[in-house]
Amino acid sequence: MVRPGWHLSTDMGIYYKIRDMTSPPLLRTEPSLHDLVAAVRSHTGVSGKSAIARVRTFVDTSDPVHGPGDDGAVVELDGASAVVCGEAIAPAFVRKDPYGAGIAAVLANVNDVAAMGGIPKAIVNTVVGRDADVSEVLRGMRDAALMYDVPIVGGHLTRADSDASLSAFALGQVRRPLSMANVRPGQTVLFAACLDGTLRADFPFFTSIDQQSATLARDVRLLAEVADTGAAVAAKDVSMAGALGSLAMLLEFTRHGARVDLDLMPYPAETDPHRWLLAFPTYGFWLTTTADRVADCQAVFQRHGLTCEPVGEVTEASQLTLASGGSEAIMVDLATEAVTGLWI
């Protein structure tokens, strides 16, 4: 059962890529709103993204749609459009749970394609390591590919007497891209997610794989539906930066801010809100849309039992402001600060 309340890889784009009114505001108790902001800002999934800025030395970063990419990059192909992206899985995760890392490699790429409004069409990988670890990685990728209904069409494998390393890449098809370039003041900010799952104790991953295994292929393609119908115009998947860090990345290109009411955000039952704020969920996306299309966007997810709630609004000002219980705190001012630094 989902209780009302609030939510919170080093993605390098293509490169490395209701509230229950009887409940008290969640942030009137410790940690304070300002403590929460400090925790998000110091989270390695957020602070570590500053390394992405070095890509600016090598590529033109003026176009987030076609490259260096948003969650992925759109490539025009003689009347059709493809979206491409890639992910490297954290070595510590591969070492601890090679099977789970294989699942994550597919999941992260498929979510990136979805966040661009695309439909995943193929996965390729690069795997290096000992036979036993490589087998577990590939088993995880195979199982995830079946769940997401996307084929693994090839890759590269090297046998080595060392810890396994894993990267994977995706190709998708897109008709009407969702992009951070489409963010405008006055748009409604929505959060869509599956809240039926478990937060891992060892890594900040909220997994709903078991609960969604029969519906993941359908669920991840709902982003293409809201894109194609114009029910949403921009999106970003929630990844290692957590929900609020990922929202800051969605806003970074246009440098518009947003005011998000944390008391309106849903979160999973029996899950610590602070840890959820910093977690990478199996299925979690930010979307923006015009006020007249909010209900249309919500309906696409809600008819399949997924959460999709309006929790804020894009502002002309550059600050990402968090509100709860009558208090407000600025998480980041995009006029003077950056997350990835790609768009300075």
C-alpha positions as a Markdown table, in Angstrom:
| # | Residue | x | y | z |
|---|---|---|---|---|
| 1 | Met | 0.0 | 0.0 | 0.0 |
| 2 | Val | 1.3 | 3.4 | -0.9 |
| 3 | Arg | 1.2 | 6.1 | 1.8 |
| 4 | Pro | 1.0 | 9.8 | 0.8 |
| 5 | Gly | 4.0 | 11.9 | 1.4 |
| 6 | Trp | 7.1 | 13.1 | -0.5 |
| 7 | His | 9.9 | 11.7 | -2.7 |
| 8 | Leu | 13.8 | 12.6 | -3.4 |
| 9 | Ser | 25.4 | 7.2 | -12.6 |
| 10 | Thr | 27.1 | 9.5 | -13.2 |
| 11 | Asp | 25.1 | 9.8 | -16.4 |
| 12 | Met | 27.1 | 11.6 | -19.1 |
| 13 | Gly | 24.3 | 11.7 | -21.6 |
| 14 | Ile | 25.4 | 9.8 | -24.7 |
| 15 | Tyr | 29.0 | 9.8 | -23.6 |
| 16 | Tyr | 29.3 | 8.0 | -20.2 |
| 17 | Lys | 26.9 | 8.7 | -20.0 |
| 18 | Ile | -2.0 | 13.0 | -2.3 |
| 19 | Arg | -1.0 | 13.9 | 0.3 |
| 20 | Asp | -3.5 | 12.9 | 3.2 |
| 21 | Met | -4.6 | 16.2 | 4.7 |
| 22 | Thr | -4.9 | 14.5 | 8.2 |
| 23 | Ser | -1.1 | 13.8 | 8.1 |
| 24 | Pro | 1.3 | 16.4 | 9.5 |
| 25 | Pro | 3.9 | 17.9 | 7.0 |
| 26 | Leu | 6.7 | 15.3 | 6.9 |
| 27 | Leu | 9.5 | 17.9 | 7.1 |
| 28 | Arg | 8.5 | 19.6 | 10.4 |
| 29 | Thr | 10.5 | 16.9 | 12.2 |
| 30 | Glu | 14.2 | 16.1 | 11.8 |
| 31 | Pro | 15.8 | 16.2 | 9.4 |
| 32 | Ser | 14.9 | 19.8 | 8.6 |
| 33 | Leu | 14.3 | 21.0 | 5.1 |
| 34 | His | 17.8 | 22.6 | 5.1 |
| 35 | Asp | 19.4 | 19.4 | 6.3 |
| 36 | Leu | 17.7 | 17.6 | 3.5 |
| 37 | Val | 19.0 | 20.1 | 1.0 |
| 38 | Ala | 22.5 | 19.6 | 2.4 |
| 39 | Ala | 22.2 | 15.8 | 2.1 |
| 40 | Val | 21.1 | 16.0 | -1.5 |
| 41 | Arg | 23.9 | 18.5 | -2.5 |
| 42 | Ser | 26.6 | 16.3 | -0.8 |
| 43 | His | 25.3 | 13.1 | -2.3 |
| 44 | Thr | 28.0 | 11.6 | -4.5 |
| 45 | Gly | 25.4 | 10.9 | -7.1 |
| 46 | Val | 24.9 | 14.6 | -7.4 |
| 47 | Ser | 28.3 | 16.1 | -6.6 |
| 48 | Gly | 30.1 | 13.5 | -8.8 |
| 49 | Lys | 28.3 | 14.8 | -11.9 |
| 50 | Ser | 30.5 | 17.9 | -12.0 |
| 51 | Ala | 33.1 | 15.7 | -13.8 |
| 52 | Ile | 30.9 | 15.7 | -16.8 |
| 53 | Ala | 31.9 | 19.3 | -17.5 |
| 54 | Arg | 35.2 | 18.1 | -19.0 |
| 55 | Val | 33.2 | 16.9 | -22.0 |
| 56 | Arg | 32.8 | 20.5 | -23.1 |
| 57 | Thr | 36.5 | 20.6 | -24.1 |
| 58 | Phe | 35.9 | 18.0 | -26.8 |
| 59 | Val | 32.3 | 18.5 | -28.1 |
| 60 | Asp | 29.8 | 21.3 | -28.9 |
| 61 | Thr | 27.3 | 21.3 | -26.1 |
| 62 | Ser | 24.9 | 23.8 | -27.6 |
| 63 | Asp | 22.3 | 21.2 | -28.6 |
| 64 | Pro | 21.0 | 18.9 | -25.9 |
| 65 | Val | 18.7 | 17.0 | -28.2 |
| 66 | His | 21.2 | 15.9 | -30.9 |
| 67 | Gly | 24.4 | 15.8 | -28.8 |
| 68 | Pro | 26.1 | 15.6 | -26.4 |
| 69 | Gly | 22.6 | 14.4 | -25.5 |
| 70 | Asp | 20.0 | 14.7 | -22.8 |
| 71 | Asp | 19.4 | 11.3 | -21.3 |
| 72 | Gly | 20.4 | 10.2 | -24.8 |
| 73 | Ala | 21.0 | 11.9 | -28.2 |
| 74 | Val | 18.7 | 12.0 | -31.2 |
| 75 | Val | 20.2 | 11.0 | -34.5 |
| 76 | Glu | 18.3 | 11.8 | -37.7 |
| 77 | Leu | 18.2 | 8.9 | -40.2 |
| 78 | Asp | 16.6 | 9.8 | -43.5 |
| 79 | Gly | 13.0 | 10.3 | -42.3 |
| 80 | Ala | 13.3 | 8.4 | -39.0 |
| 81 | Ser | 14.9 | 9.4 | -35.7 |
| 82 | Ala | 17.0 | 7.2 | -33.5 |
| 83 | Val | 18.0 | 7.8 | -29.9 |
| 84 | Val | 21.3 | 6.5 | -28.6 |
| 85 | Cys | 22.7 | 6.3 | -25.1 |
| 86 | Gly | 25.1 | 4.4 | -22.9 |
| 87 | Glu | 25.9 | 3.5 | -19.2 |
| 88 | Ala | 28.9 | 2.3 | -17.3 |
| 89 | Ile | 27.9 | 0.3 | -14.2 |
| 90 | Ala | 29.7 | 1.2 | -10.9 |
| 91 | Pro | 32.6 | -1.3 | -10.4 |
| 92 | Ala | 31.6 | -1.9 | -6.7 |
| 93 | Phe | 28.1 | -2.9 | -7.8 |
| 94 | Val | 29.4 | -5.2 | -10.5 |
| 95 | Arg | 31.8 | -6.8 | -8.0 |
| 96 | Lys | 29.2 | -7.3 | -5.2 |
| 97 | Asp | 26.2 | -8.3 | -7.4 |
| 98 | Pro | 27.2 | -9.2 | -11.1 |
| 99 | Tyr | 23.7 | -10.5 | -11.8 |
| 100 | Gly | 22.1 | -7.3 | -10.5 |
| 101 | Ala | 24.6 | -5.3 | -12.4 |
| 102 | Gly | 23.5 | -7.0 | -15.6 |
| 103 | Ile | 19.9 | -6.1 | -14.9 |
| 104 | Ala | 20.9 | -2.5 | -14.1 |
| 105 | Ala | 22.8 | -2.1 | -17.3 |
| 106 | Val | 19.7 | -2.8 | -19.4 |
| 107 | Leu | 17.4 | -1.0 | -17.0 |
| 108 | Ala | 19.4 | 2.2 | -17.0 |
| 109 | Asn | 19.7 | 2.3 | -20.8 |
| 110 | Val | 16.0 | 1.5 | -21.4 |
| 111 | Asn | 15.0 | 4.2 | -18.9 |
| 112 | Asp | 17.2 | 6.7 | -20.7 |
| 113 | Val | 15.6 | 5.9 | -24.1 |
| 114 | Ala | 12.2 | 6.2 | -22.4 |
| 115 | Ala | 13.0 | 9.6 | -20.9 |
| 116 | Met | 13.7 | 10.9 | -24.4 |
| 117 | Gly | 10.2 | 9.7 | -25.5 |
| 118 | Gly | 11.7 | 6.8 | -27.4 |
| 119 | Ile | 11.0 | 3.1 | -27.7 |
| 120 | Pro | 14.0 | 0.8 | -27.0 |
| 121 | Lys | 15.0 | -1.3 | -30.0 |
| 122 | Ala | 18.4 | -2.9 | -29.2 |
| 123 | Ile | 21.1 | -3.2 | -26.5 |
| 124 | Val | 24.8 | -3.9 | -27.0 |
| 125 | Asn | 27.4 | -4.4 | -24.2 |
| 126 | Thr | 31.1 | -4.5 | -23.3 |
| 127 | Val | 32.0 | -7.0 | -20.5 |
| 128 | Val | 35.5 | -7.8 | -19.1 |
| 129 | Gly | 36.3 | -10.2 | -16.3 |
| 130 | Arg | 36.5 | -13.8 | -15.1 |
| 131 | Asp | 34.2 | -16.4 | -16.6 |
| 132 | Ala | 32.0 | -16.9 | -13.6 |
| 133 | Asp | 31.4 | -13.1 | -13.1 |
| 134 | Val | 30.8 | -12.5 | -16.8 |
| 135 | Ser | 28.3 | -15.4 | -16.9 |
| 136 | Glu | 26.3 | -13.8 | -14.1 |
| 137 | Val | 26.5 | -10.3 | -15.7 |
| 138 | Leu | 25.2 | -11.8 | -19.0 |
| 139 | Arg | 22.5 | -13.8 | -17.2 |
| 140 | Gly | 21.2 | -10.6 | -15.6 |
| 141 | Met | 21.3 | -8.8 | -18.9 |
| 142 | Arg | 19.4 | -11.6 | -20.6 |
| 143 | Asp | 16.7 | -11.7 | -17.9 |
| 144 | Ala | 16.3 | -7.9 | -18.0 |
| 145 | Ala | 16.1 | -7.9 | -21.8 |
| 146 | Leu | 13.3 | -10.4 | -21.7 |
| 147 | Met | 11.4 | -8.3 | -19.1 |
| 148 | Tyr | 11.8 | -5.1 | -21.2 |
| 149 | Asp | 11.2 | -6.8 | -24.5 |
| 150 | Val | 14.4 | -5.4 | -26.0 |
| 151 | Pro | 17.0 | -7.7 | -27.7 |
| 152 | Ile | 20.7 | -7.8 | -26.9 |
| 153 | Val | 22.1 | -7.7 | -30.4 |
| 154 | Gly | 25.8 | -7.9 | -29.7 |
| 155 | Gly | 28.7 | -6.4 | -27.9 |
| 156 | His | 32.3 | -7.2 | -26.8 |
| 157 | Leu | 33.6 | -9.7 | -24.3 |
| 158 | Thr | 37.1 | -10.0 | -22.9 |
| 159 | Arg | 38.2 | -12.7 | -20.5 |
| 160 | Ala | 40.5 | -11.3 | -17.8 |
| 161 | Asp | 41.7 | -12.4 | -14.4 |
| 162 | Ser | 40.3 | -9.3 | -12.8 |
| 163 | Asp | 37.1 | -7.8 | -11.4 |
| 164 | Ala | 34.4 | -7.6 | -14.0 |
| 165 | Ser | 33.6 | -4.3 | -15.7 |
| 166 | Leu | 30.4 | -3.6 | -17.5 |
| 167 | Ser | 29.1 | -1.0 | -19.9 |
| 168 | Ala | 26.0 | -1.2 | -22.1 |
| 169 | Phe | 24.5 | 1.0 | -24.8 |
| 170 | Ala | 21.0 | 1.3 | -26.3 |
| 171 | Leu | 19.4 | 2.2 | -29.6 |
| 172 | Gly | 15.8 | 3.4 | -29.7 |
| 173 | Gln | 13.3 | 5.0 | -32.0 |
| 174 | Val | 11.7 | 8.3 | -31.3 |
| 175 | Arg | 9.1 | 10.4 | -33.1 |
| 176 | Arg | 8.6 | 13.4 | -30.8 |
| 177 | Pro | 11.5 | 13.7 | -28.4 |
| 178 | Leu | 11.1 | 14.7 | -24.8 |
| 179 | Ser | 13.9 | 17.1 | -23.9 |
| 180 | Met | 15.2 | 19.5 | -21.3 |
| 181 | Ala | 15.3 | 22.0 | -24.1 |
| 182 | Asn | 11.5 | 22.1 | -23.9 |
| 183 | Val | 11.3 | 23.2 | -20.3 |
| 184 | Arg | 9.4 | 26.6 | -19.9 |
| 185 | Pro | 8.2 | 28.7 | -17.0 |
| 186 | Gly | 4.6 | 27.9 | -16.1 |
| 187 | Gln | 4.8 | 24.2 | -17.0 |
| 188 | Thr | 3.6 | 21.8 | -14.4 |
| 189 | Val | 6.2 | 19.4 | -12.9 |
| 190 | Leu | 5.0 | 15.8 | -12.5 |
| 191 | Phe | 6.5 | 12.8 | -10.9 |
| 192 | Ala | 5.7 | 9.3 | -12.3 |
| 193 | Ala | 6.9 | 6.2 | -10.5 |
| 194 | Cys | 6.2 | 2.6 | -9.4 |
| 195 | Leu | 6.2 | 2.8 | -5.6 |
| 196 | Asp | 5.7 | -0.9 | -5.0 |
| 197 | Gly | 9.2 | -2.3 | -4.3 |
| 198 | Thr | 12.1 | -2.5 | -1.8 |
| 199 | Leu | 15.0 | -0.3 | -1.0 |
| 200 | Arg | 18.2 | -2.3 | -1.0 |
| 201 | Ala | 20.3 | -2.1 | 2.2 |
| 202 | Asp | 23.7 | -2.2 | 0.4 |
| 203 | Phe | 23.2 | 0.2 | -2.5 |
| 204 | Pro | 20.8 | 3.1 | -2.9 |
| 205 | Phe | 18.6 | 1.3 | -5.3 |
| 206 | Phe | 14.8 | 1.0 | -5.0 |
| 207 | Thr | 13.9 | -2.1 | -6.9 |
| 208 | Ser | 10.5 | -2.9 | -8.2 |
| 209 | Ile | 11.7 | -5.6 | -10.6 |
| 210 | Asp | 9.8 | -8.4 | -8.9 |
| 211 | Gln | 6.6 | -6.4 | -8.8 |
| 212 | Gln | 6.9 | -5.0 | -12.3 |
| 213 | Ser | 8.5 | -7.9 | -14.1 |
| 214 | Ala | 5.3 | -8.7 | -16.1 |
| 215 | Thr | 4.6 | -5.1 | -17.0 |
| 216 | Leu | 8.0 | -3.4 | -17.4 |
| 217 | Ala | 8.0 | -3.6 | -21.2 |
| 218 | Arg | 4.7 | -1.8 | -21.3 |
| 219 | Asp | 5.4 | 0.6 | -18.5 |
| 220 | Val | 8.6 | 1.9 | -20.0 |
| 221 | Arg | 6.9 | 2.6 | -23.3 |
| 222 | Leu | 4.4 | 4.9 | -21.7 |
| 223 | Leu | 6.8 | 7.7 | -22.0 |
| 224 | Ala | 6.7 | 7.4 | -25.7 |
| 225 | Glu | 2.9 | 7.6 | -25.5 |
| 226 | Val | 2.9 | 10.9 | -23.6 |
| 227 | Ala | 5.5 | 12.3 | -25.9 |
| 228 | Asp | 3.7 | 11.3 | -29.1 |
| 229 | Thr | 0.4 | 12.8 | -27.9 |
| 230 | Gly | 2.0 | 15.9 | -26.6 |
| 231 | Ala | 0.8 | 15.1 | -23.1 |
| 232 | Ala | 4.3 | 15.9 | -21.9 |
| 233 | Val | 7.2 | 17.9 | -23.4 |
| 234 | Ala | 10.2 | 17.2 | -21.2 |
| 235 | Ala | 11.3 | 14.3 | -19.1 |
| 236 | Lys | 14.2 | 12.8 | -17.2 |
| 237 | Asp | 14.6 | 9.5 | -15.5 |
| 238 | Val | 15.6 | 9.4 | -11.9 |
| 239 | Ser | 19.0 | 7.8 | -11.7 |
| 240 | Met | 22.0 | 7.9 | -9.3 |
| 241 | Ala | 21.4 | 11.6 | -8.5 |
| 242 | Gly | 18.2 | 10.7 | -6.8 |
| 243 | Ala | 14.9 | 12.4 | -7.5 |
| 244 | Leu | 15.9 | 16.0 | -6.6 |
| 245 | Gly | 19.3 | 15.8 | -8.2 |
| 246 | Ser | 17.8 | 14.4 | -11.4 |
| 247 | Leu | 15.2 | 17.3 | -11.4 |
| 248 | Ala | 18.0 | 19.8 | -11.2 |
| 249 | Met | 19.6 | 18.2 | -14.2 |
| 250 | Leu | 16.3 | 18.5 | -16.1 |
| 251 | Leu | 16.3 | 22.2 | -15.4 |
| 252 | Glu | 20.0 | 22.8 | -16.0 |
| 253 | Phe | 20.0 | 23.6 | -19.7 |
| 254 | Thr | 17.3 | 26.3 | -19.8 |
| 255 | Arg | 18.3 | 27.5 | -16.2 |
| 256 | His | 14.7 | 27.9 | -15.3 |
| 257 | Gly | 13.9 | 26.9 | -11.8 |
| 258 | Ala | 11.0 | 25.1 | -10.2 |
| 259 | Arg | 9.1 | 25.2 | -6.9 |
| 260 | Val | 8.4 | 21.7 | -5.7 |
| 261 | Asp | 6.1 | 21.0 | -2.8 |
| 262 | Leu | 7.6 | 18.0 | -1.0 |
| 263 | Asp | 4.3 | 17.5 | 0.9 |
| 264 | Leu | 2.6 | 16.6 | -2.4 |
| 265 | Met | 5.2 | 14.0 | -3.5 |
| 266 | Pro | 4.3 | 10.3 | -3.1 |
| 267 | Tyr | 6.8 | 7.8 | -1.6 |
| 268 | Pro | 6.8 | 4.1 | -1.0 |
| 269 | Ala | 5.2 | 2.6 | 2.1 |
| 270 | Glu | 7.6 | 1.3 | 4.8 |
| 271 | Thr | 10.5 | 3.3 | 3.3 |
| 272 | Asp | 12.6 | 6.0 | 4.9 |
| 273 | Pro | 11.8 | 9.2 | 3.0 |
| 274 | His | 15.4 | 10.5 | 3.4 |
| 275 | Arg | 16.9 | 7.3 | 1.8 |
| 276 | Trp | 14.2 | 7.3 | -0.9 |
| 277 | Leu | 15.2 | 10.9 | -1.8 |
| 278 | Leu | 18.6 | 9.7 | -2.7 |
| 279 | Ala | 17.7 | 6.4 | -4.3 |
| 280 | Phe | 17.8 | 5.2 | -7.9 |
| 281 | Pro | 14.4 | 3.6 | -8.5 |
| 282 | Thr | 13.6 | 0.9 | -11.1 |
| 283 | Tyr | 10.9 | 3.2 | -12.5 |
| 284 | Gly | 10.9 | 6.9 | -11.7 |
| 285 | Phe | 10.6 | 9.8 | -14.1 |
| 286 | Trp | 10.1 | 13.6 | -13.9 |
| 287 | Leu | 7.9 | 15.2 | -16.6 |
| 288 | Thr | 6.8 | 18.7 | -17.5 |
| 289 | Thr | 3.7 | 19.7 | -19.4 |
| 290 | Thr | 1.3 | 22.6 | -19.8 |
| 291 | Ala | -1.4 | 23.0 | -17.3 |
| 292 | Asp | -4.1 | 21.9 | -19.8 |
| 293 | Arg | -2.4 | 18.6 | -20.4 |
| 294 | Val | -1.7 | 17.5 | -16.8 |
| 295 | Ala | -4.8 | 15.2 | -16.5 |
| 296 | Asp | -3.9 | 13.7 | -19.9 |
| 297 | Cys | -0.4 | 12.9 | -18.7 |
| 298 | Gln | -1.5 | 11.5 | -15.4 |
| 299 | Ala | -4.1 | 9.2 | -17.0 |
| 300 | Val | -1.5 | 7.4 | -19.1 |
| 301 | Phe | 0.3 | 6.2 | -16.0 |
| 302 | Gln | -2.6 | 5.9 | -13.6 |
| 303 | Arg | -4.6 | 3.6 | -15.8 |
| 304 | His | -1.8 | 1.1 | -15.4 |
| 305 | Gly | -1.6 | 1.4 | -11.6 |
| 306 | Leu | 1.4 | 3.7 | -11.6 |
| 307 | Thr | 1.8 | 6.9 | -9.7 |
| 308 | Cys | 1.8 | 10.2 | -11.5 |
| 309 | Glu | 1.3 | 13.4 | -9.4 |
| 310 | Pro | 1.7 | 17.1 | -10.1 |
| 311 | Val | 4.1 | 18.3 | -7.4 |
| 312 | Gly | 5.4 | 21.7 | -8.6 |
| 313 | Glu | 5.8 | 24.3 | -11.3 |
| 314 | Val | 8.6 | 25.5 | -13.5 |
| 315 | Thr | 9.5 | 29.1 | -12.6 |
| 316 | Glu | 11.1 | 32.0 | -14.5 |
| 317 | Ala | 13.6 | 32.4 | -11.6 |
| 318 | Ser | 16.6 | 30.1 | -11.7 |
| 319 | Gln | 16.3 | 28.5 | -8.2 |
| 320 | Leu | 15.1 | 25.0 | -7.6 |
| 321 | Thr | 13.1 | 25.6 | -4.4 |
| 322 | Leu | 11.8 | 22.9 | -2.1 |
| 323 | Ala | 8.7 | 23.6 | 0.1 |
| 324 | Ser | 7.2 | 21.8 | 3.0 |
| 325 | Gly | 5.1 | 22.6 | 6.0 |
| 326 | Gly | 5.2 | 26.4 | 5.3 |
| 327 | Ser | 9.0 | 26.4 | 5.0 |
| 328 | Glu | 11.1 | 26.8 | 1.8 |
| 329 | Ala | 14.7 | 26.2 | 1.0 |
| 330 | Ile | 16.7 | 26.7 | -2.2 |
| 331 | Met | 18.5 | 23.5 | -3.3 |
| 332 | Val | 20.4 | 25.0 | -6.2 |
| 333 | Asp | 20.5 | 28.3 | -8.1 |
| 334 | Leu | 21.1 | 27.4 | -11.7 |
| 335 | Ala | 22.1 | 31.0 | -12.6 |
| 336 | Thr | 25.3 | 30.6 | -10.6 |
| 337 | Glu | 25.6 | 26.9 | -10.1 |
| 338 | Ala | 25.7 | 23.8 | -12.2 |
| 339 | Val | 25.2 | 20.0 | -11.8 |
| 340 | Thr | 26.9 | 18.6 | -14.8 |
| 341 | Gly | 28.4 | 21.8 | -16.0 |
| 342 | Leu | 27.7 | 20.9 | -19.6 |
| 343 | Trp | 25.6 | 24.0 | -20.3 |
| 344 | Ile | 27.6 | 26.8 | -18.7 |
